[in-house]
Amino acid sequence: MSTISRLDVRPAAPAQADVALYDPPMCCPSGLCGPALDQTLLDTNDLVLALKERGLRVERYQLMSHPQAFTGNAEVMRLCPLTTSRELLRTALPATAMASAVTAVR
């Protein structure tokens, strides 16, 4: 009987999302701050919850908190201009990807 060292165990790669939402830059991670709530953000959150209830893996990404999700998807990177301007990024996003392929933009 052989033993396996803890050092030999490699972590499993995270499961790929069935649906990935790449959000435009927002003032905070939730986008729900400020004096008025954006109804579109609330509707998107409801949609995410409904998809998850149906058993789909859904992820939402923001460039500032999940840069690796953006850089890891070549199609999303082609949409995003090489800029730090929030306004230019807002023109390209949001984008939706299914199985890593972008299926909808804005």
C-alpha positions in Angstrom: 0.0 0.0 0.0 1.5 3.3 -1.0 0.9 6.7 0.6 0.5 10.0 -1.0 2.1 13.0 0.5 0.1 16.2 0.8 2.7 17.9 -1.3 1.9 15.6 -4.2 -1.8 16.5 -4.3 -2.5 19.2 -6.9 -5.6 21.4 -6.4 -8.3 20.8 -8.9 -8.9 23.6 -11.4 -12.1 25.6 -10.7 -15.1 24.6 -12.6 -15.8 26.7 -15.7 -18.9 28.8 -15.4 -21.8 27.9 -17.7 -22.6 31.6 -17.9 -20.0 34.4 -17.2 -21.0 38.0 -17.0 -18.3 40.6 -17.5 -19.6 43.8 -15.9 -18.6 47.3 -16.8 -16.6 49.4 -14.2 -18.8 50.3 -11.2 -18.2 52.5 -8.2 -18.2 49.4 -5.9 -18.2 45.6 -6.2 -21.9 45.3 -6.1 -22.7 48.4 -8.1 -25.6 49.0 -5.6 -24.2 52.0 -3.8 -25.1 55.6 -4.3 -28.3 57.6 -3.9 -30.3 55.6 -6.5 -30.2 51.9 -7.3 -29.8 50.9 -11.0 -32.8 48.7 -11.9 -30.7 46.9 -14.5 -28.3 45.7 -11.8 -31.2 44.5 -9.7 -32.7 42.7 -12.7 -29.3 41.1 -13.5 -28.9 39.9 -10.0 -32.4 38.3 -10.1 -31.5 36.6 -13.4 -28.3 35.2 -11.9 -30.2 33.8 -9.0 -32.8 32.3 -11.3 -30.1 30.6 -13.4 -28.3 29.3 -10.4 -31.7 27.8 -9.1 -31.8 25.9 -12.4 -28.5 24.4 -11.7 -26.2 26.6 -13.9 -22.9 27.8 -12.7 -23.0 31.6 -13.1 -20.1 34.0 -12.4 -20.0 37.8 -12.5 -16.7 39.5 -13.0 -15.5 43.1 -12.6 -12.2 44.2 -14.1 -10.9 45.6 -10.8 -11.6 42.6 -8.6 -11.3 39.8 -11.2 -8.7 40.9 -13.8 -7.7 37.3 -14.4 -11.2 36.5 -15.6 -10.9 39.2 -18.3 -7.3 38.4 -19.3 -8.2 34.7 -19.4 -10.8 35.2 -22.1 -9.4 36.4 -25.4 -12.8 37.4 -26.8 -13.5 39.6 -23.8 -10.1 41.2 -24.1 -10.7 42.0 -27.8 -13.8 43.9 -26.7 -12.1 46.0 -24.1 -10.0 48.9 -25.3 -6.5 49.1 -23.8 -7.3 52.0 -21.6 -7.9 53.0 -18.0 -10.8 55.1 -19.0 -14.0 53.9 -17.3 -16.1 55.6 -20.0 -14.4 53.7 -22.8 -14.8 50.4 -20.9 -18.5 51.1 -20.3 -19.0 51.3 -24.1 -17.7 47.7 -24.5 -19.2 46.1 -21.4 -21.2 44.3 -20.2 -20.5 41.1 -22.1 -22.0 37.6 -21.6 -20.1 34.4 -22.3 -21.4 30.9 -22.4 -18.8 28.1 -22.3 -16.1 30.9 -22.7 -17.5 32.1 -26.0 -18.9 35.7 -25.9 -22.6 35.5 -26.9 -23.8 39.0 -26.1 -22.4 42.4 -25.8 -24.1 45.4 -24.2 
